[in-house]
Amino acid sequence: MTELPLPELGRRAAEAFVSEHLGHLVCDDVEGSASFVGGQEAADKALASFDVKGYAQRRNEVFPVPKRGASVLSPYIRHGLLHLSDVWDAVADGPGRDVDKFRDELMWQEFARHWYARLGTRTRVGVRNELAGAISPTEGETPVELNGWNRDLACLELTVDELEDDGWLVNQTRMWLASHWTIRQGRAWQDGEDLFFRHLLDGSRAANRLGWQWTTGVGSSKAYGFSRWQVEKRAPGLCASCDLVHACPVEDWPSDPPMDRLDPLSLLKADPDAGRTAGPVEPEGSGSPGAVWLTAESLGDKDPALAANPGLPVVFVFDAPLLASLKLSSKRLVFLTETLAGLASTRSLELLLGSPVELLSGRTLATTFAPVPGYRRRAAQINPVQVHPWPWLVRPTGGSVASYSAWRRSVRV
């Protein structure tokens, strides 16, 4: 076991902490995101400053950057610093068209969580199709690098630079990169999804993997074809600055990729144990917890276990075996460290480095259920004495998750 010192507040302190204690677990030189700061204070500020007006028209704009209408709230939502229900309520007074579109995107995030909570690691394979003849994924081998995109193209240079420097992308450019990686380059979508997961501050196997499956056609009825048309529409003026403006390799639409049809998973249509998928409705367990165990899925002040036990100390484990296998970008760990530094300024916090199961088994812990396979495996061995419900926007049912539209018709907020 390695007990870590508590990080101090501030970017430099967070980078120094990651360099000293976690630098051997990252894939790059330690540096925080150029555009995002971790922590509850930063999350609350981002939500308070977001104006939903114009969102429907501008959410897909890419360039010039000031024209963008994306909320940039996803890193805070992904780590539980903002709950979907709070973000939903925060835009209630905005223009109806913009509110409806923004809330639809929040519902897409919730759908991704339902989809992944039910299917789990099965989503490593396309749920409807697989790309025929694609380069095999490199699971367990040396991680792929950011070399699957032609950075002589101004559109791809802008986008990959943002992925490297900010750890964040607008939804439109996520589709550009995913389509180019697979449809044009013939690379395994799993490798591209892993690459996004490594660099994106909002990287989650739920939304990230669902997005790759939808874009590449392995989880939908048709692949998204990236071409110059989208660049000129969403990033006007960018092509004029490109060295390949007169010899554009994405001038035309790509051919539809060959697909191998897969037998549909029965779990897509129905869930035989929706209660297990969704987790507890009320706090479960017996006994008095001695500490609150927080995970990277839920680090906000409104974490249900944290809020229910205001007097208890908090424990967080940097999962060394997992991090060693993932080799995340340092941006992600700096973001988490900034978040934990903020938490340490208001609560008694214990930071550990190692295997959560080895470090936490036998302790009396309260925790919040997380709808991801890794939490389920670890919690089954750690056996917390108190488990609090996940703060769903819409609680999962046994209905279809075969498509967003089918799921959307079956749920109400």
C-alpha positions in Angstrom: 0.0 0.0 0.0 1.1 3.5 -0.8 -0.5 6.4 1.1 -0.2 9.6 -0.8 0.1 13.1 0.6 -2.8 15.4 -0.1 -2.3 17.7 -3.1 -2.4 21.4 -2.7 -4.8 23.6 -4.6 -3.8 25.0 -8.0 -2.6 23.7 -11.4 1.1 23.7 -10.6 0.6 21.7 -7.5 -1.6 19.2 -9.3 1.0 18.7 -12.0 3.8 18.3 -9.5 1.7 15.7 -7.6 1.0 13.7 -10.7 4.6 13.9 -11.8 5.9 12.7 -8.5 3.4 10.0 -7.6 1.6 9.0 -10.8 4.0 10.0 -13.6 5.0 6.3 -14.3 1.3 5.5 -15.1 0.7 8.1 -17.8 1.3 8.1 -21.6 2.8 11.6 -22.0 4.7 14.4 -20.3 2.7 15.7 -17.3 0.7 18.7 -18.2 -2.9 19.7 -17.4 -5.6 20.6 -19.9 -5.1 23.9 -21.6 -8.9 24.7 -21.2 -10.3 22.8 -18.2 -9.7 22.9 -14.5 -10.9 20.1 -12.3 -12.9 20.6 -9.1 -16.4 21.3 -7.8 -15.8 25.1 -7.8 -14.8 25.0 -11.5 -17.9 22.8 -12.3 -20.3 25.1 -10.5 -18.8 28.1 -12.3 -19.0 26.4 -15.7 -22.7 25.6 -15.2 -23.5 29.1 -13.9 -21.9 30.7 -16.9 -23.6 28.4 -19.5 -26.3 30.2 -21.5 -28.4 27.7 -23.5 -29.7 30.5 -25.8 -28.6 29.6 -29.4 -27.5 26.1 -28.5 -29.7 24.4 -31.1 -28.2 26.4 -33.9 -24.6 26.5 -32.8 -23.9 23.2 -30.9 -22.3 21.6 -34.0 -20.2 24.6 -35.0 -16.4 23.9 -35.0 -14.6 27.0 -36.4 -14.0 29.8 -35.7 -14.0 28.7 -32.1 -16.0 31.7 -30.7 -18.9 30.5 -32.8 -19.3 27.3 -30.9 -22.3 26.7 -28.8 -21.3 23.5 -27.0 -21.8 23.6 -23.3 -18.3 22.2 -22.4 -19.9 20.7 -19.2 -19.2 17.1 -20.1 -15.9 16.6 -18.1 -17.8 17.7 -15.0 -20.8 15.5 -15.7 -18.6 12.5 -16.4 -17.0 12.6 -13.0 -20.2 13.4 -11.0 -19.3 17.0 -10.2 -22.5 17.9 -12.0 -25.5 15.6 -12.0 -27.6 15.4 -15.1 -30.7 16.4 -13.2 -29.0 19.6 -12.0 -27.9 20.5 -15.5 -31.4 19.7 -16.8 -33.0 22.1 -14.2 -30.4 24.8 -14.8 -31.6 25.5 -18.3 -35.3 25.5 -17.6 -35.8 29.3 -18.3 -34.1 29.3 -21.7 -35.7 29.5 -25.2 -37.8 26.4 -25.8 -36.1 25.2 -28.9 -32.7 25.4 -27.3 -33.8 23.9 -24.0 -35.4 20.9 -25.9 -32.3 20.3 -28.0 -29.9 20.6 -25.0 -32.1 18.3 -22.9 -32.2 15.8 -25.7 -28.4 15.7 -25.6 -28.6 15.1 -21.8 -30.9 12.2 -22.5 -28.4 10.8 -25.0 -25.9 10.8 -22.2 -28.3 9.0 -20.0 -29.1 6.5 -22.7 -25.4 5.8 -23.0 -25.2 5.0 -19.3 -28.3 2.7 -19.5 -26.8 0.9 -22.6 -23.4 0.4 -20.9 -24.8 -0.5 -17.5 -26.8 -3.3 -19.2 -24.3 -4.6 -21.7 -21.0 -3.8 -20.0 -17.9 -5.3 -21.6 -20.0 -6.8 -24.4 -19.8 -3.4 -26.0 -16.1 -4.1 -26.9 -17.6 -5.8 -29.9 -20.1 -4.0 -32.2 -23.7 -4.7 -31.0 -25.1 -4.9 -34.5 -22.2 -5.2 -37.0 -18.4 -5.3 -37.2 -16.2 -3.7 -39.8 -15.2 -6.4 -42.2 -11.5 -6.4 -43.0 -10.5 -3.8 -40.4 -7.1 -3.9 -38.8 -7.4 -6.1 -35.7 -7.7 -4.2 -32.4 -4.6 -4.1 -30.2 -6.1 -4.9 -26.8 -3.3 -5.8 -24.4 -0.5 -4.6 -26.7 1.4 -1.4 -27.0 -1.3 1.4 -27.1 -1.9 3.1 -30.4 -0.8 6.7 -30.8 -2.4 9.8 -32.4 -1.1 8.8 -35.8 -4.3 7.7 -37.5 -5.1 11.1 -38.9 -3.4 13.1 -41.7 -2.4 16.2 -39.8 -1.5 17.9 -43.1 -5.2 18.5 -43.3 -6.2 21.7 -41.4 -9.4 20.2 -40.1 -7.6 17.2 -38.6 -4.7 19.2 -37.3 -7.1 21.5 -35.4 -9.0 18.6 -34.0 -6.1 16.4 -33.0 -4.4 19.4 -31.4 -7.4 20.0 -29.3 -7.6 16.3 -28.3 -3.9 16.5 -27.2 -3.9 19.9 -25.5 -7.4 20.3 -24.1 -8.6 16.7 -23.7 -11.9 17.7 -25.1 -13.7 17.9 -28.5 -17.0 19.1 -29.8 -19.3 16.3 -30.8 -19.0 17.2 -34.5 -15.2 16.7 -34.6 -15.4 13.5 -32.6 -17.4 12.1 -35.5 -14.9 13.5 -38.0 -12.0 11.7 -36.2 -13.9 8.4 -35.6 -15.1 8.3 -39.2 -11.7 9.1 -40.7 -10.0 6.5 -38.4 -12.2 3.7 -39.4 -14.1 4.4 -42.7 -11.1 5.9 -44.5 -8.1 4.4 -42.8 -9.6 0.9 -42.1 -8.4 0.9 -38.5 -10.1 -0.9 -35.7 -12.8 1.2 -34.1 -11.8 -0.3 -30.7 -8.3 1.2 -31.0 -9.7 4.6 -31.8 -12.2 4.4 -28.9 -9.3 3.5 -26.6 -7.4 6.5 -27.9 -10.2 8.8 -27.2 -10.7 7.3 -23.7 -7.0 7.9 -23.0 -7.1 11.6 -23.8 -10.7 12.9 -23.2 -11.4 14.4 -19.8 -15.0 13.2 -20.3 -13.8 9.8 -21.6 -16.2 7.1 -20.4 -16.8 3.7 -21.9 -20.5 4.5 -22.0 -20.8 7.7 -24.1 -17.4 7.3 -25.8 -18.0 3.7 -26.9 -21.6 4.4 -27.9 -20.4 7.3 -30.0 -17.8 5.3 -31.9 -20.3 2.5 -32.5 -22.9 4.9 -33.9 -20.4 6.8 -36.0 -18.7 3.8 -37.6 -21.9 1.8 -38.2 -21.1 -1.1 -35.9 -23.9 -0.1 -33.6 -26.2 1.6 -36.0 -27.8 1.1 -39.4 -25.4 3.3 -41.4 -21.9 4.7 -40.9 -21.2 8.4 -40.8 -19.0 9.5 -43.8 -16.6 12.3 -43.1 -15.8 14.6 -46.1 -14.9 18.1 -46.9 -18.6 19.0 -47.1 -18.9 18.8 -43.3 -15.7 21.0 -42.8 -17.0 23.7 -45.1 -20.4 23.7 -43.4 -19.2 23.5 -39.7 -15.8 25.2 -40.0 -16.1 27.9 -42.8 -12.8 29.4 -43.7 -10.7 26.5 -42.3 -10.2 24.8 -45.7 -8.7 28.0 -47.1 -5.8 27.8 -44.6 -5.1 24.1 -45.5 -1.9 23.1 -47.4 -4.1 20.5 -49.2 -6.9 22.9 -50.2 -6.4 22.1 -53.9 -5.6 18.4 -53.3 -8.0 17.5 -50.5 -8.0 13.7 -49.7 -11.4 14.0 -48.2 -13.0 15.9 -51.0 -15.5 13.2 -51.8 -17.7 11.0 -49.7 -16.1 7.8 -48.6 -17.5 4.5 -49.7 -19.6 2.6 -47.2 -17.5 0.1 -45.4 -18.2 -3.6 -45.7 -19.9 -4.9 -42.6 -20.3 -8.3 -41.1 -23.7 -8.7 -39.5 -23.8 -9.9 -36.0 -26.5 -11.9 -34.2 -28.2 -9.2 -32.0 -27.7 -9.5 -28.3 -30.9 -10.4 -26.6 -30.0 -7.9 -23.9 -30.6 -5.1 -26.4 -34.3 -5.8 -26.5 -35.0 -6.6 -22.8 -33.2 -6.7 -19.5 -34.1 -9.7 -17.3 -32.7 -8.0 -14.2 -33.3 -4.2 -14.5 -32.9 -3.8 -10.8 -29.4 -5.1 -10.8 -28.6 -2.9 -13.8 -30.0 0.2 -12.1 -28.7 -0.5 -8.6 -30.5 0.3 -5.3 -33.5 2.5 -5.1 -32.8 3.4 -1.5 -29.6 3.1 0.6 -28.8 -0.5 1.2 -26.7 -2.4 3.8 -26.3 -2.7 7.5 -23.7 -1.5 9.9 -22.1 1.9 10.6 -19.5 3.0 8.0 -16.2 4.4 9.1 -15.4 6.3 5.8 -16.9 7.1 2.4 -15.3 5.4 -0.5 -15.4 7.7 -3.6 -14.8 6.5 -7.1 -13.9 8.5 -10.3 -17.5 8.1 -11.4 -18.8 10.3 -8.6 -16.5 12.9 -7.1 -18.9 15.8 -6.5 -20.2 17.4 -3.3 -23.6 15.9 -4.1 -22.3 12.3 -4.2 -25.1 10.5 -2.4 -22.9 8.6 0.0 -20.8 11.7 0.7 -23.9 13.9 1.3 -25.5 11.2 3.6 -22.4 11.0 5.8 -21.1 14.6 6.3 -19.0 13.8 9.3 -17.1 10.8 7.9 -13.6 10.9 6.3 -13.3 10.1 2.6 -11.0 7.6 0.9 -10.0 7.6 -2.8 -7.8 5.0 -4.4 -5.8 5.7 -7.5 -6.1 2.2 -9.0 -2.5 1.4 -9.9 -3.1 -1.8 -11.8 -5.9 -0.3 -13.9 -3.9 2.9 -14.6 -0.9 0.9 -15.6 -3.0 -0.9 -18.2 -4.8 2.2 -19.5 -1.8 4.6 -19.7 -4.1 7.6 -19.6 -3.0 11.1 -20.6 -1.7 13.1 -17.7 -4.4 15.7 -18.4 -7.0 13.3 -17.0 -5.0 12.6 -13.8 -4.3 16.3 -13.3 -8.0 17.0 -13.6 -8.8 14.3 -11.0 -6.0 15.6 -8.7 -7.4 19.2 -8.9 -10.8 17.8 -8.0 -9.4 15.8 -5.1 -7.4 18.9 -3.9 -10.7 20.8 -3.7 -12.4 18.0 -1.8 -9.5 17.9 0.6 -10.1 21.6 1.5 -13.5 20.7 2.8 -13.4 17.1 4.0 -10.9 14.8 5.7 -9.4 12.9 2.7 -7.2 9.8 2.5 -5.5 9.1 -0.8 -4.1 5.7 -1.6 -2.3 4.2 -4.6 -2.6 0.5 -5.3 -5.4 -2.1 -5.8 -8.7 -0.9 -4.4 -9.7 -4.4 -3.5 -6.5 -5.1 -1.6 -6.5 -1.7 0.1 -10.2 -1.4 1.0 -11.4 -5.0 1.8 -12.3 -5.4 5.4 -13.0 -1.7 6.0 -16.5 -0.4 6.8 -17.3 1.8 3.9 -20.2 3.8 2.5 -20.2 4.3 -1.2 -22.4 5.2 -4.2 -23.4 2.6 -6.7 -21.8 3.2 -10.1 -23.3 1.7 -13.3 -20.1 0.4 -14.7 -18.6 -3.1 -14.7 -15.4 -2.1 -12.8 -17.3 -0.8 -9.9 -19.5 -3.9 -9.7 -16.4 -6.2 -9.7 -14.6 -4.3 -7.0 -17.6 -3.6 -4.8 -18.5 -7.3 -4.8 -15.1 -8.0 -3.2 -14.8 -4.9 -1.0 -18.4 -5.4 0.3 -19.3 -1.9 1.5 -21.6 -1.8 4.5 -23.7 1.0 2.9 -24.5 1.5 -0.8 -26.3 4.5 -2.0 -28.3 4.9 -5.2 -26.8 6.3 -8.4 -28.4 9.7 -9.2 -30.1 8.7 -12.5 -31.9 11.3 -14.6 -34.2 8.4 -15.6 -34.0 5.1 -13.8 -33.4 2.1 -16.1 -36.2 -0.2 -16.9 -36.3 -3.5 -18.7 -37.2 -2.0 -22.1 -35.2 -1.8 -25.3 -31.8 -0.1 -25.7 -31.4 -1.3 -29.3 -31.6 2.4 -30.4 -31.9 5.8 -28.8 -35.2 6.5 -30.5 -36.7 3.2 -29.1 -35.4 3.9 -25.7 -36.5 7.5 -25.7 -40.1 6.5 -26.5 -40.1 4.3 -23.4 -38.9 6.8 -20.8 -40.2 10.0 -19.2 -38.5 12.8 -17.2 
